[in-house]
Amino acid sequence: MFSVAVDMLLTAVMVVTPTLLFIGFYRGLLAMRDDDLINQLMMHENVRPPENRAMARAMGLEQYYEDYTERHREPLLAPSDVRCRHCRAPNPDHVDYCATCLRRV
């Protein structure tokens, strides 16, 4: 009877201890999070947010994803325009060479 009680107690300790350690680690990481640094980095022109909205939402960066996509939205093409397959620049439909990179369209 005593052996069973000790085994149950050890099992409970072995199950609960890692859970409590993980919760403490997670709260410690949240306490060290520097929102001002994240704001500065995300407003920098060369820093890109996560590639899709779901990842940005999971990381708490959805605002930056929206701002970035709004700032870097490609202009709409006129119906007679085509994009260069090398540099993606818009060109009129009748040209043979790209006006930006001078390669064949």
N, CA and C of each residue as an Amber inpcrd file, in Angstrom:
protein
   315
   0.8140000  -1.1950000   0.0000000   0.0000000   0.0000000   0.0000000
   0.8620000   1.2650000   0.0000000   1.9050000   1.2380000   0.8080000
   2.8090000   2.3740000   0.8910000   3.5340000   2.5870000  -0.4360000
   3.9150000   1.5090000  -1.0970000   4.6230000   1.5680000  -2.3710000
   3.7480000   2.1980000  -3.4550000   2.4770000   1.8650000  -3.4640000
   1.5630000   2.4210000  -4.4540000   1.3970000   3.9300000  -4.2410000
   1.3080000   4.3600000  -3.0140000   1.1540000   5.7830000  -2.7080000
   2.3990000   6.5550000  -3.1360000   3.5700000   6.0010000  -2.8990000
   4.8160000   6.6550000  -3.3100000   4.9020000   6.7170000  -4.8310000
   4.5230000   5.6480000  -5.5080000   4.5280000   5.6470000  -6.9770000
   3.5760000   6.6900000  -7.5430000   2.3980000   6.8160000  -6.9620000
   1.4280000   7.8120000  -7.4250000   1.9480000   9.2330000  -7.1860000
   2.5780000   9.4550000  -6.0520000   3.1360000  10.7650000  -5.7470000
   4.2560000  11.1200000  -6.7210000   5.1520000  10.1790000  -7.0000000
   6.2390000  10.4280000  -7.9530000   5.7030000  10.6740000  -9.3560000
   4.6840000   9.9220000  -9.7370000   4.0800000  10.1190000 -11.0560000
   3.4680000  11.5120000 -11.1570000   2.7810000  11.9390000 -10.1410000
   2.1700000  13.2750000 -10.1410000   3.2410000  14.3570000 -10.2440000
   4.3290000  14.1870000  -9.4990000   5.4240000  15.1590000  -9.5520000
   6.0500000  15.1820000 -10.9460000   6.2340000  14.0150000 -11.5510000
   6.8580000  13.9360000 -12.8740000   5.9660000  14.5280000 -13.9690000
   4.6690000  14.5260000 -13.7750000   3.7480000  15.0990000 -14.7630000
   3.6040000  16.6030000 -14.5600000   3.5010000  17.0420000 -13.3280000
   3.2100000  18.4500000 -13.0380000   4.4440000  19.3280000 -13.1780000
   5.6140000  18.8430000 -12.8060000   6.8350000  19.6520000 -12.8100000
   7.1650000  20.2170000 -14.1960000   7.2160000  19.4070000 -15.2710000
   7.5160000  20.0050000 -16.5840000   6.4760000  21.0330000 -17.0260000
   5.2240000  20.7980000 -16.6750000   4.1790000  21.7520000 -17.0420000
   4.4080000  23.0940000 -16.3520000   4.7050000  23.0590000 -15.0840000
   4.9640000  24.3080000 -14.3500000   6.2150000  25.0070000 -14.8580000
   7.2470000  24.2360000 -15.1970000   8.4630000  24.8390000 -15.7510000
   8.1850000  25.5130000 -17.0860000   7.3880000  24.8610000 -17.9290000
   7.0600000  25.4480000 -19.2280000   6.2610000  26.7420000 -19.0530000
   5.2880000  26.7300000 -18.1680000   4.4870000  27.9390000 -17.9350000
   5.3710000  29.0750000 -17.4150000   6.3020000  28.7660000 -16.5210000
   7.2260000  29.7840000 -16.0270000   8.1240000  30.3140000 -17.1280000
   8.6140000  29.4310000 -17.9990000   9.4610000  29.8400000 -19.1240000
   8.6920000  30.7510000 -20.0760000   7.4420000  30.3840000 -20.3760000
   6.6170000  31.1760000 -21.2840000   6.3520000  32.5720000 -20.7040000
   6.0180000  32.6280000 -19.4320000   5.7710000  33.9390000 -18.8040000
   7.0440000  34.7670000 -18.7320000   8.1760000  34.1180000 -18.5330000
   9.4470000  34.8310000 -18.5390000   9.7380000  35.4410000 -19.9010000
   9.4660000  34.6880000 -20.9710000   9.6620000  35.2190000 -22.3200000
   8.7320000  36.3920000 -22.5980000   7.5060000  36.2990000 -22.1520000
   6.5770000  37.4210000 -22.3320000   7.0400000  38.6500000 -21.5710000
   7.6210000  38.4570000 -20.3950000   8.1010000  39.5930000 -19.6090000
   9.3070000  40.2590000 -20.2710000  10.1130000  39.4890000 -20.9980000
  11.3010000  40.0490000 -21.6530000  11.0000000  40.6490000 -23.0140000
   9.7990000  40.4670000 -23.5190000   9.4400000  40.9720000 -24.8410000
   9.5430000  42.4920000 -24.8580000  10.1880000  43.0230000 -25.8880000
  10.4200000  44.4610000 -25.9960000   9.5860000  45.0130000 -27.1490000
   8.3960000  45.5130000 -26.8580000   7.4980000  45.9990000 -27.8940000
   8.0450000  47.2280000 -28.6150000   8.7750000  48.0800000 -27.9260000
   9.3430000  49.2610000 -28.5870000  10.3470000  48.8520000 -29.6540000
  11.1670000  47.8580000 -29.3610000  12.1280000  47.3730000 -30.3460000
  11.4150000  46.7610000 -31.5460000  10.3620000  46.0000000 -31.2980000
   9.5950000  45.4060000 -32.3950000   8.9800000  46.5050000 -33.2590000
   8.4440000  47.5530000 -32.6400000   7.8600000  48.6590000 -33.3970000
   8.9040000  49.3340000 -34.2740000  10.0900000  49.5820000 -33.7340000
  11.1470000  50.2280000 -34.5140000  11.5760000  49.3540000 -35.6840000
  11.7340000  48.0630000 -35.4430000  12.1550000  47.1660000 -36.5170000
  11.1080000  47.0660000 -37.6150000   9.8550000  46.9590000 -37.2440000
   8.8050000  46.7840000 -38.2450000   8.5640000  48.0380000 -39.0710000
   8.8910000  49.1970000 -38.5330000   8.7240000  50.4310000 -39.2980000
   9.9190000  50.6970000 -40.2130000  10.9870000  49.9540000 -40.0550000
  12.1560000  50.0950000 -40.9250000  11.8030000  49.5600000 -42.3020000
  12.2780000  50.1940000 -43.3250000  11.8890000  49.8700000 -44.6950000
  12.3320000  48.4780000 -45.1380000  13.4850000  48.0030000 -44.6750000
  14.0230000  46.7350000 -45.1680000  13.5340000  45.5090000 -44.4050000
  12.7850000  45.7020000 -43.3360000  12.3020000  44.5750000 -42.5420000
  10.9300000  44.1710000 -43.0520000  10.7730000  42.8880000 -43.3590000
   9.4960000  42.3910000 -43.8560000   8.7640000  41.6420000 -42.7500000
   7.4630000  41.8180000 -42.6590000   6.6850000  41.0400000 -41.6870000
   6.5380000  39.6080000 -42.1880000   5.9040000  38.7400000 -41.4140000
   5.6720000  37.3680000 -41.8750000   4.9530000  37.3550000 -43.2180000
   5.1040000  36.2530000 -43.9510000   4.6410000  36.2050000 -45.3310000
   3.1300000  36.1420000 -45.5140000   2.3970000  35.7020000 -44.5200000
   0.9480000  35.6770000 -44.6790000   0.2630000  36.1780000 -43.4130000
  -1.0040000  36.4880000 -43.5620000  -1.7580000  37.1120000 -42.4790000
  -1.8930000  36.1930000 -41.2710000  -2.0380000  34.8820000 -41.4790000
  -2.2030000  33.9540000 -40.3540000  -0.9490000  33.9250000 -39.4840000
   0.2260000  33.8940000 -40.1100000   1.4690000  33.9060000 -39.3430000
   1.6310000  35.2260000 -38.6000000   1.2820000  36.3270000 -39.2660000
   1.3900000  37.6410000 -38.6230000   0.4570000  37.7270000 -37.4230000
  -0.7530000  37.1900000 -37.5610000  -1.7050000  37.2130000 -36.4470000
  -1.1870000  36.3720000 -35.2850000  -0.6170000  35.2020000 -35.5790000
  -0.1070000  34.3270000 -34.5220000   1.0560000  34.9700000 -33.7730000
   1.8430000  35.7850000 -34.4730000   2.9970000  36.4310000 -33.8550000
   2.6460000  37.7930000 -33.2560000   1.4080000  38.2370000 -33.4250000
   1.0100000  39.5410000 -32.9010000   1.4930000  40.6910000 -33.7610000
   1.7670000  40.4290000 -35.0430000   2.3090000  41.4570000 -35.9360000
   1.3580000  41.7730000 -37.0820000   0.0750000  41.5500000 -36.8900000
  -0.8810000  41.7480000 -37.9750000  -0.9250000  43.1980000 -38.4290000
  -0.7830000  44.1420000 -37.5140000  -0.7850000  45.5690000 -37.8720000
   0.3500000  45.8670000 -38.8480000   1.5210000  45.3010000 -38.6070000
   2.6670000  45.5560000 -39.4750000   2.4950000  44.8870000 -40.8240000
   1.8430000  43.7310000 -40.8340000   1.5660000  43.0490000 -42.0980000
   0.6680000  43.9240000 -42.9620000  -0.3930000  44.4860000 -42.3630000
  -1.3080000  45.3510000 -43.1020000  -0.5900000  46.6000000 -43.6060000
   0.2000000  47.2400000 -42.7340000   0.9280000  48.4540000 -43.1360000
   1.8970000  48.1630000 -44.2660000   2.6240000  47.0460000 -44.1760000
   3.6190000  46.7080000 -45.1870000   2.9560000  46.4210000 -46.5280000
   1.8850000  45.6390000 -46.5110000   1.2240000  45.3170000 -47.7780000
   0.5960000  46.5650000 -48.3950000   0.1350000  47.4900000 -47.5630000
  -0.4270000  48.7330000 -48.0920000   0.6570000  49.5960000 -48.7360000
   1.8250000  49.6700000 -48.1080000   2.9190000  50.4930000 -48.6480000
   3.5320000  49.8880000 -49.9050000   3.5340000  48.5610000 -50.0180000
   4.2270000  47.9000000 -51.1250000   3.2770000  47.2490000 -52.1230000
   2.0770000  47.7400000 -52.1930000   1.1140000  47.1990000 -53.1470000
   1.5390000  47.5860000 -54.5600000   1.4800000  46.6090000 -55.4720000
   1.8600000  46.8880000 -56.8590000   0.7710000  47.7210000 -57.5320000
   1.1750000  48.6750000 -58.3660000   0.1650000  49.4740000 -59.0590000
  -0.6290000  48.6030000 -60.0320000  -1.8830000  48.9740000 -60.2300000
  -2.7130000  48.2280000 -61.1660000  -2.2710000  48.5200000 -62.5880000
  -2.3130000  47.4990000 -63.4200000  -1.9310000  47.6590000 -64.8150000
  -3.1080000  48.1690000 -65.6330000  -2.7720000  48.9830000 -66.6250000
  -3.7870000  49.3670000 -67.5870000  -4.1020000  48.1250000 -68.4300000
  -5.2700000  48.0560000 -69.0500000  -5.6180000  46.8570000 -69.8240000
  -4.6380000  46.5440000 -70.9400000  -3.9310000  47.5530000 -71.4380000
  -3.0090000  47.3100000 -72.5450000  -1.5640000  47.1170000 -72.0710000
  -1.3210000  47.0360000 -70.7710000   0.0340000  46.8780000 -70.2460000
   0.3560000  45.4050000 -69.9870000   1.6550000  45.0970000 -70.0860000
   2.1530000  43.7650000 -69.7300000   3.3330000  43.9550000 -68.7890000
   3.6110000  42.9650000 -67.9760000   4.7540000  43.0240000 -67.0560000
   5.9520000  42.3220000 -67.6770000   7.1170000  42.8990000 -67.4650000
   8.3680000  42.2660000 -67.8880000   8.5660000  41.0070000 -67.0420000
   8.9350000  39.9090000 -67.6730000   9.1030000  38.6610000 -66.9120000
  10.4070000  38.6400000 -66.1290000  11.2940000  39.6100000 -66.3480000
  12.5700000  39.6620000 -65.6250000  12.5060000  40.5990000 -64.4180000
  12.0070000  41.8240000 -64.6180000  12.0070000  42.8000000 -63.5290000
  10.6090000  43.1590000 -63.0350000   9.5610000  42.6340000 -63.6590000
   8.1650000  42.8350000 -63.2620000   7.6830000  44.2800000 -63.4400000
   8.3810000  45.0680000 -64.2480000   7.9680000  46.4500000 -64.5010000
   6.8440000  46.4720000 -65.5420000   5.8630000  47.3660000 -65.3920000
   4.7930000  47.4570000 -66.3960000   5.3150000  48.1170000 -67.6750000
   4.8820000  47.5850000 -68.8100000   5.2650000  48.1040000 -70.1240000
   4.0340000  48.1150000 -71.0210000   3.9940000  49.0400000 -71.9850000
   2.8870000  49.0120000 -72.9470000   2.9010000  47.7070000 -73.7420000
   1.7760000  47.3440000 -74.2610000   1.6030000  46.0660000 -74.9440000
   2.3920000  45.9840000 -76.2520000   2.6550000  47.1060000 -76.8840000
   3.2490000  47.0990000 -78.2190000   4.7800000  47.0670000 -78.2250000
   5.4510000  47.1570000 -77.0860000   6.9210000  47.2120000 -77.0730000
   7.5250000  45.8070000 -77.0700000   8.7570000  45.7260000 -77.5890000
   9.4740000  44.4510000 -77.6020000  10.4780000  44.3510000 -76.4590000
  10.9350000  45.5120000 -75.9340000  11.9430000  45.5260000 -74.8790000
  11.4110000  46.3060000 -73.6740000  11.8190000  45.8820000 -72.4980000
  11.3920000  46.5280000 -71.2570000  12.0640000  47.8880000 -71.1200000
  11.3050000  48.8820000 -70.6890000  11.8470000  50.2240000 -70.5210000
  12.7350000  50.3210000 -69.2810000  12.6190000  49.4000000 -68.3520000
  13.3870000  49.4550000 -67.1160000  14.6940000  48.6830000 -67.2140000
  14.6110000  47.4130000 -67.6360000  15.8330000  46.5730000 -67.6370000
  16.3820000  46.3380000 -69.0430000  15.6910000  46.8010000 -70.0660000
  16.1130000  46.7060000 -71.4680000  16.2530000  45.2770000 -71.9650000
  15.5730000  44.3420000 -71.3300000  15.5380000  42.9590000 -71.8220000
  14.2860000  42.7620000 -72.6740000  14.3040000  41.6940000 -73.4320000
  13.1590000  41.3790000 -74.2840000  11.9530000  41.0110000 -73.4070000
  10.8010000  41.6020000 -73.7420000   9.5820000  41.3690000 -72.9390000
   9.0180000  39.9920000 -73.1940000
